[in-house]
Amino acid sequence: MQNADVLIVGGGPAGSSCAWKLRQAGVDVMVLDKAQFPRHKVCAGWITPPIVDELHIDVEDFKSHHVMQPITRFLTGFIGGPEIETDYAQTVSYGIRRCEFDDYLLKRSGARLELGHSFRSLKQDGSHWVVNDEYRASVVIGAGGHFCPIARHLESLHKTDATASAPKEPELPVVLAQEVEFEMSAEQQSECSVHADRPELLFCPDLKGYGWVFRKGNYLNVGLGREAEEHLSTHVSKFVEFLKTRGKITFALPGKFQGHAYRLRTELPRPSAEPGVILIGDAIGLAHRQSGEGIRPAIESGLLCADSILETSANRENLNSVYLAKMRHHFREGTTTSPLSKLIPHAFRQFAAHRLMSSRWFTRRVLLDQWFLHRN
Ligand SMILES: Cc1cc2nc3c(=O)[nH]c(=O)nc-3n(C[C@H](O)[C@H](O)[C@H](O)COP(=O)(O)OP(=O)(O)OC[C@H]3O[C@@H](n4cnc5c(N)ncnc54)[C@H](O)[C@@H]3O)c2cc1C
């Protein structure tokens, strides 16, 4: 049996940020992940600057070994419609490659790493928890992403509980998304009309999602995500055809699109039923409702979780309630706002949305500043 103060299941941005903060305070932390790192993660790889500050990332140092593409403008519009360029005077986002970024954060955390090991079981042992009959800790954190096994374990306990007859909590909306990322050849780089500092965000006419073309150094990332979509591959194929027709891509995309999912945050985080078992990141569905940004809230929940563990080191009984209070306070903004598709009555939705999205004021002040960049 291996012992640790805190065991984190999942070494993505949520888990590694939590581990990093705890390690800085001298806590003995172990991270268990089913993957060997560096590992591929289906993602566009767009991050906002607060992440750099919150995690004390030395941008120059990171850039010297990894892709970190500064973004100073965006091209937005509807697929097939007119497009608007919005410029900023400074860097408002970065483009990273998740295989590099996640590996950097996890190794930098200083936690003991158990990689290539899947979660199998969680059992209570007095005031401690035992994972896989192999790892023992007083706190276990579920940071396993959208399909987090700890979250599913808690759900299954909840279902078999006497409270199963209680009214069901509403499901959070799920986005299904596909992307492909590859290094362009020298020829492809010179042909590619997508600018490295200007990601293109192109919305589906029914406002249920958007596609993107994102150049990060020599890498190109193309993808599309939609809420609760059964025909995602068809939408992705049509989007790629559109990009070719517009001359944005002039070459065949290598490799297959890969898919994943995430839940959008529409309400305040819910309490966890088990004392000393905490969920962070995609495991509780924290992605921003309008933009789908999930990395920053995952990191912030990891840091809040670490703060809660440090604050309750003398009395673990309060851990879950302290974490819940911090999460509800931090994420209270933006949980009740509706996306464009809900704000506008159905009959006028497409007409109004097309008008709004062709407005430079709306695109800068609402779509980008508020929904994507949270500059207010
Ligand atoms: C196509 C797509 C594009 C996206 N683009 C962006 C973007 O540009 N910007 C942005 O901010 N967000 C984006 N997101 C959302 C973002 O990827 C997630 O919100 C973010 O990765 C959540 O981080 P996390 O640490 O909670 O989970 P994850 O990053 O998913 O990490 C979970 C970890 O848990 C491990 N794990 C899972 N199951 C087990 C198990 N059984 N045992 C052990 N380990 C396990 C996994 O191997 C993984 O390393 C995108 C999502 C998709 C699907």
The ligand as a MOL file (V3000), in Angstrom:
LIG
                    3D

  0  0  0     0  0            999 V3000
M  V30 BEGIN CTAB
M  V30 COUNTS 53 58 0 0 0
M  V30 BEGIN ATOM
M  V30 1 C -12.5710 19.4550 -29.1140 0
M  V30 2 C -12.3840 20.2360 -27.8360 0
M  V30 3 C -11.7690 21.4700 -27.9030 0
M  V30 4 C -11.5620 22.2200 -26.7190 0
M  V30 5 N -10.8970 23.4140 -26.8230 0
M  V30 6 C -10.6770 24.1460 -25.7050 0
M  V30 7 C -9.8950 25.3340 -25.7710 0
M  V30 8 O -9.3890 25.7180 -26.8240 0
M  V30 9 N -9.7270 26.0540 -24.6280 0
M  V30 10 C -10.2720 25.6540 -23.4240 0
M  V30 11 O -10.1070 26.3670 -22.4300 0
M  V30 12 N -10.9760 24.5040 -23.3270 0
M  V30 13 C -11.1650 23.7270 -24.4240 0
M  V30 14 N -11.8220 22.5220 -24.3270 0
M  V30 15 C -12.2350 22.0460 -22.9780 0
M  V30 16 C -10.9900 21.5320 -22.2200 0
M  V30 17 O -10.3110 20.5860 -23.0060 0
M  V30 18 C -11.3800 20.8980 -20.8810 0
M  V30 19 O -12.2960 21.7450 -20.2140 0
M  V30 20 C -10.1460 20.6610 -19.9890 0
M  V30 21 O -9.2820 19.7350 -20.5820 0
M  V30 22 C -10.5750 20.1580 -18.6050 0
M  V30 23 O -9.4340 19.8300 -17.8510 0
M  V30 24 P -9.4870 18.6560 -16.7460 0
M  V30 25 O -8.1540 18.6510 -16.0910 0
M  V30 26 O -10.6920 18.8150 -15.9250 0
M  V30 27 O -9.7040 17.3040 -17.5770 0
M  V30 28 P -8.8080 16.6140 -18.7040 0
M  V30 29 O -7.9450 17.6080 -19.3600 0
M  V30 30 O -9.7610 15.8470 -19.5400 0
M  V30 31 O -7.8620 15.6130 -17.9000 0
M  V30 32 C -8.3830 14.4550 -17.3070 0
M  V30 33 C -7.2620 13.4580 -17.0670 0
M  V30 34 O -7.8130 12.3400 -16.3730 0
M  V30 35 C -7.2650 11.1510 -16.8820 0
M  V30 36 N -8.2020 10.0460 -16.6600 0
M  V30 37 C -9.4340 9.8970 -17.2180 0
M  V30 38 N -9.9920 8.7390 -16.8330 0
M  V30 39 C -9.1020 8.1500 -15.9840 0
M  V30 40 C -9.0940 6.9140 -15.2710 0
M  V30 41 N -10.1230 6.0270 -15.3590 0
M  V30 42 N -8.0180 6.6200 -14.4950 0
M  V30 43 C -6.9560 7.4740 -14.4150 0
M  V30 44 N -6.9090 8.6440 -15.1050 0
M  V30 45 C -7.9590 8.9710 -15.8660 0
M  V30 46 C -7.0430 11.4350 -18.3590 0
M  V30 47 O -6.0490 10.6080 -18.9280 0
M  V30 48 C -6.6430 12.9170 -18.3440 0
M  V30 49 O -5.2340 13.0830 -18.3330 0
M  V30 50 C -12.0280 21.7420 -25.4660 0
M  V30 51 C -12.6520 20.4920 -25.4050 0
M  V30 52 C -12.8340 19.7380 -26.5790 0
M  V30 53 C -13.4980 18.3970 -26.4830 0
M  V30 END ATOM
M  V30 BEGIN BOND
M  V30 1 1 1 2
M  V30 2 1 2 3
M  V30 3 2 2 52
M  V30 4 2 3 4
M  V30 5 1 4 5
M  V30 6 1 4 50
M  V30 7 2 5 6
M  V30 8 1 6 7
M  V30 9 1 6 13
M  V30 10 2 7 8
M  V30 11 1 7 9
M  V30 12 1 9 10
M  V30 13 2 10 11
M  V30 14 1 10 12
M  V30 15 2 12 13
M  V30 16 1 13 14
M  V30 17 1 14 15
M  V30 18 1 14 50
M  V30 19 1 15 16
M  V30 20 1 16 17
M  V30 21 1 16 18
M  V30 22 1 18 19
M  V30 23 1 18 20
M  V30 24 1 20 21
M  V30 25 1 20 22
M  V30 26 1 22 23
M  V30 27 1 23 24
M  V30 28 2 24 25
M  V30 29 1 24 26
M  V30 30 1 24 27
M  V30 31 1 27 28
M  V30 32 2 28 29
M  V30 33 1 28 30
M  V30 34 1 28 31
M  V30 35 1 31 32
M  V30 36 1 32 33
M  V30 37 1 33 34
M  V30 38 1 33 48
M  V30 39 1 34 35
M  V30 40 1 35 36
M  V30 41 1 35 46
M  V30 42 1 36 37
M  V30 43 1 36 45
M  V30 44 2 37 38
M  V30 45 1 38 39
M  V30 46 1 39 40
M  V30 47 2 39 45
M  V30 48 1 40 41
M  V30 49 2 40 42
M  V30 50 1 42 43
M  V30 51 2 43 44
M  V30 52 1 44 45
M  V30 53 1 46 47
M  V30 54 1 46 48
M  V30 55 1 48 49
M  V30 56 2 50 51
M  V30 57 1 51 52
M  V30 58 1 52 53
M  V30 END BOND
M  V30 END CTAB
M  END
